[in-house]
Amino acid sequence: MEIRILADADGVAAEAARRIAAEARAAVAARGRFVMAVSGGRTPWQMLRALADEDVPWAGVHVVQVDERISPAGDADRNLTHLRESLVGRAPLPADHIYAMPVEAADLDEAAGSYACLLEEIAGTPPVLDLAHLGLGPDGHTASLVPGDPVLDVADRDVALTGIYMKRRRMTLTYPMINRSRRILWVVTGAGKAAMVSRLCAADASIPAGRVRQDRGLVLADRSAVGLHDS
């Protein structure tokens, strides 16, 4: 696991955008497309806005979701709402290259299976992401892989549903899907994360984030997220 510490959230977002752009150029040159899974959060939306200004082969970029809350279309809590706001109209990414998790479906289990099939269409069988962007919660969760949820033990599906977490059920990529990724990019900002960043980098399997493979991981964190403070 590589870790790089930036001064602040702005620096993290800018560096993450540069790294993603470089990965996209390399993937499109090698395989003709770049498949990226994106998580939610304030700094990630800033990252995507910065990405719109980078040199990216947008026609070959495909964006899927790491996780999503079970909520109506356009809900302010939906990651998709902010994902589209951050990219559509800012970058020449084809609108149909953003693939929404089908969380409005009547049968959510069937919808999770359908999204897994879609991932195969986009990224092969089994599907392999070129880059999975992940965040880190103060409780050690990542994606919607949260402490104590049965979803942590799902080993035979790439997409699954959680129980209720912070008042919402969620649809999420599972460990098998995330751990096949060619690159795993952690974006971590804000005070209160230092203990979890340390445990993440130590591969502490007692927290959900610690069960994500280490050898393909890069952590971009600001000073406050690793417990450093300006004097």
C-alpha positions as CSV (number, residue, x, y, z in Angstrom):
1,M,0.0,0.0,0.0
2,E,1.4,3.4,-1.0
3,I,0.3,6.5,0.8
4,R,0.8,10.1,-0.2
5,I,-0.1,13.0,2.1
6,L,-1.3,16.3,0.6
7,A,-1.8,19.6,2.4
8,D,-5.6,19.7,2.2
9,A,-8.7,18.4,0.5
10,D,-8.1,20.6,-2.5
11,G,-4.7,19.1,-3.0
12,V,-6.1,15.5,-2.6
13,A,-8.8,16.2,-5.2
14,A,-6.3,17.6,-7.7
15,E,-3.8,14.8,-7.2
16,A,-6.5,12.2,-7.5
17,A,-7.7,13.7,-10.7
18,R,-4.2,13.6,-12.1
19,R,-3.7,10.0,-11.1
20,I,-7.1,9.0,-12.6
21,A,-6.3,10.8,-15.9
22,A,-3.0,9.0,-16.2
23,E,-4.6,5.6,-15.5
24,A,-7.3,6.4,-18.1
25,R,-4.7,7.2,-20.8
26,A,-2.8,4.1,-20.1
27,A,-5.9,1.8,-20.0
28,V,-7.3,3.2,-23.3
29,A,-3.9,2.9,-25.0
30,A,-3.6,-0.7,-23.8
31,R,-7.2,-2.1,-23.9
32,G,-9.3,0.5,-25.7
33,R,-11.3,1.6,-22.6
34,F,-11.1,2.7,-19.0
35,V,-13.7,1.4,-16.6
36,M,-13.8,3.3,-13.3
37,A,-16.0,2.8,-10.2
38,V,-16.7,5.9,-8.2
39,S,-17.8,6.3,-4.6
40,G,-19.6,9.3,-3.1
41,G,-18.4,12.2,-0.9
42,R,-17.6,15.9,-1.0
43,T,-13.9,15.6,-2.0
44,P,-14.7,13.0,-4.7
45,W,-17.1,15.4,-6.4
46,Q,-14.4,18.0,-6.3
47,M,-12.0,15.3,-7.7
48,L,-14.4,14.6,-10.6
49,R,-14.7,18.3,-11.4
50,A,-10.9,18.6,-11.5
51,L,-10.8,15.5,-13.7
52,A,-12.9,17.3,-16.3
53,D,-10.0,19.7,-16.8
54,E,-7.4,16.9,-17.3
55,D,-6.2,15.3,-20.5
56,V,-8.6,12.2,-20.6
57,P,-9.6,10.1,-23.6
58,W,-13.3,10.5,-22.6
59,A,-14.8,8.5,-25.5
60,G,-13.2,5.4,-24.0
61,V,-14.2,6.2,-20.3
62,H,-16.9,4.2,-18.6
63,V,-18.1,5.2,-15.1
64,V,-19.9,2.8,-12.8
65,Q,-20.9,3.2,-9.2
66,V,-19.2,1.7,-6.1
67,D,-22.4,2.0,-4.1
68,E,-25.7,3.8,-3.9
69,R,-28.4,4.5,-1.4
70,I,-31.9,3.0,-2.0
71,S,-33.7,6.3,-2.7
72,P,-35.7,8.0,-5.4
73,A,-34.3,9.5,-8.6
74,G,-32.8,12.9,-8.0
75,D,-32.6,12.5,-4.2
76,A,-29.9,14.7,-2.8
77,D,-28.6,11.7,-0.9
78,R,-28.0,9.8,-4.1
79,N,-24.4,9.5,-5.2
80,L,-25.6,9.4,-8.8
81,T,-27.1,12.9,-8.5
82,H,-23.7,14.4,-7.6
83,L,-21.8,12.2,-10.0
84,R,-23.8,13.6,-12.9
85,E,-23.5,17.1,-11.6
86,S,-19.8,16.8,-11.4
87,L,-19.1,15.3,-14.9
88,V,-22.0,15.9,-17.3
89,G,-21.6,19.2,-19.0
90,R,-18.1,19.6,-17.6
91,A,-16.4,16.9,-19.5
92,P,-17.1,15.4,-23.0
93,L,-18.0,12.1,-21.4
94,P,-20.8,10.4,-23.3
95,A,-23.9,10.5,-21.2
96,D,-24.6,6.8,-21.7
97,H,-21.1,6.0,-20.3
98,I,-22.3,6.6,-16.7
99,Y,-24.0,3.5,-15.5
100,A,-26.4,4.0,-12.6
101,M,-27.1,1.3,-10.0
102,P,-30.8,0.4,-10.4
103,V,-31.9,1.3,-6.9
104,E,-35.3,2.3,-7.9
105,A,-36.3,-1.2,-9.0
106,A,-39.2,-3.0,-7.4
107,D,-37.1,-6.2,-7.0
108,L,-33.8,-5.0,-5.6
109,D,-32.2,-8.4,-5.5
110,E,-32.9,-8.9,-9.1
111,A,-31.6,-5.4,-9.8
112,A,-28.3,-6.2,-8.0
113,G,-28.0,-9.2,-10.3
114,S,-28.7,-7.1,-13.3
115,Y,-26.0,-4.6,-12.4
116,A,-23.6,-7.4,-12.0
117,C,-24.4,-8.6,-15.5
118,L,-24.0,-5.0,-16.8
119,L,-20.5,-5.0,-15.3
120,E,-19.7,-8.1,-17.2
121,E,-20.8,-6.4,-20.5
122,I,-18.6,-3.4,-19.7
123,A,-15.6,-5.0,-18.0
124,G,-15.4,-8.7,-19.1
125,T,-16.2,-12.0,-17.4
126,P,-15.4,-11.8,-14.6
127,P,-15.5,-8.0,-14.7
128,V,-12.3,-6.2,-13.9
129,L,-12.3,-2.5,-13.1
130,D,-9.3,-0.5,-14.2
131,L,-9.7,1.7,-11.1
132,A,-11.9,1.5,-8.0
133,H,-12.1,4.8,-6.1
134,L,-12.9,4.3,-2.4
135,G,-13.4,6.4,0.6
136,L,-12.9,5.6,4.3
137,G,-15.4,6.2,7.1
138,P,-14.7,7.0,10.7
139,D,-16.0,3.5,11.5
140,G,-13.7,1.8,9.0
141,H,-16.3,1.2,6.4
142,T,-15.6,1.6,2.7
143,A,-18.1,1.5,-0.3
144,S,-21.2,0.3,1.6
145,L,-19.2,-2.5,3.3
146,V,-20.1,-1.5,6.8
147,P,-19.2,-3.1,10.2
148,G,-21.4,-6.0,11.2
149,D,-23.4,-6.2,8.0
150,P,-23.8,-9.7,6.3
151,V,-22.7,-8.1,3.0
152,L,-19.1,-8.4,4.3
153,D,-19.3,-12.1,3.9
154,V,-20.7,-12.1,0.3
155,A,-18.2,-14.1,-1.8
156,D,-20.2,-15.3,-4.7
157,R,-21.7,-12.0,-6.1
158,D,-20.1,-8.8,-7.4
159,V,-23.1,-6.6,-6.4
160,A,-25.2,-7.0,-3.2
161,L,-27.6,-5.3,-0.9
162,T,-26.9,-4.1,2.7
163,G,-29.1,-3.8,5.7
164,I,-30.0,-0.4,7.0
165,Y,-27.0,1.9,7.6
166,M,-27.5,5.5,8.6
167,K,-31.3,5.1,7.8
168,R,-30.8,3.7,4.3
169,R,-30.3,0.4,2.7
170,R,-27.6,0.4,0.0
171,M,-26.5,-1.4,-3.1
172,T,-22.7,-2.0,-3.2
173,L,-19.9,-3.6,-5.0
174,T,-18.6,-6.5,-2.9
175,Y,-15.1,-7.5,-2.0
176,P,-14.6,-9.9,-4.9
177,M,-15.4,-7.1,-7.4
178,I,-13.3,-4.5,-5.7
179,N,-10.4,-6.8,-5.1
180,R,-10.1,-7.7,-8.9
181,S,-9.5,-4.0,-9.7
182,R,-6.2,-3.2,-11.4
183,R,-5.8,0.0,-9.2
184,I,-7.5,0.9,-6.0
185,L,-7.5,4.6,-5.2
186,W,-8.3,5.7,-1.7
187,V,-9.3,9.4,-1.2
188,V,-9.4,10.3,2.5
189,T,-9.9,13.8,3.9
190,G,-11.0,15.4,7.1
191,A,-10.2,15.1,10.8
192,G,-11.1,12.0,12.7
193,K,-9.8,9.5,10.1
194,A,-6.2,9.1,11.5
195,A,-6.8,5.9,13.4
196,M,-8.6,4.3,10.5
197,V,-6.0,5.3,8.0
198,S,-3.4,3.6,10.2
199,R,-5.5,0.5,10.4
200,L,-6.2,0.5,6.7
201,C,-2.5,0.7,5.9
202,A,-1.8,-2.1,8.4
203,A,-4.4,-4.3,6.6
204,D,-6.4,-4.6,9.8
205,A,-9.1,-7.1,8.8
206,S,-11.2,-6.2,11.8
207,I,-12.4,-3.1,9.9
208,P,-14.1,-3.5,6.5
209,A,-11.6,-1.3,4.7
210,G,-8.8,-3.5,5.9
211,R,-10.1,-6.4,3.9
212,V,-9.5,-4.7,0.6
213,R,-6.3,-5.9,-1.2
214,Q,-3.2,-3.9,-0.4
215,D,-0.9,-4.5,-3.3
216,R,-2.8,-2.4,-5.8
217,G,-3.7,0.4,-3.4
218,L,-2.8,4.1,-3.3
219,V,-4.0,6.3,-0.4
220,L,-4.2,10.0,-1.0
221,A,-4.9,11.7,2.3
222,D,-4.8,15.3,3.6
223,R,-2.8,16.2,6.7
224,S,-5.8,16.2,9.0
225,A,-6.9,12.7,7.9
226,V,-3.6,11.3,9.2
227,G,-3.6,13.4,12.4
228,L,-1.2,16.1,11.3
229,H,-2.0,19.7,12.3
230,D,-0.4,22.9,11.2
231,S,1.3,24.8,14.1
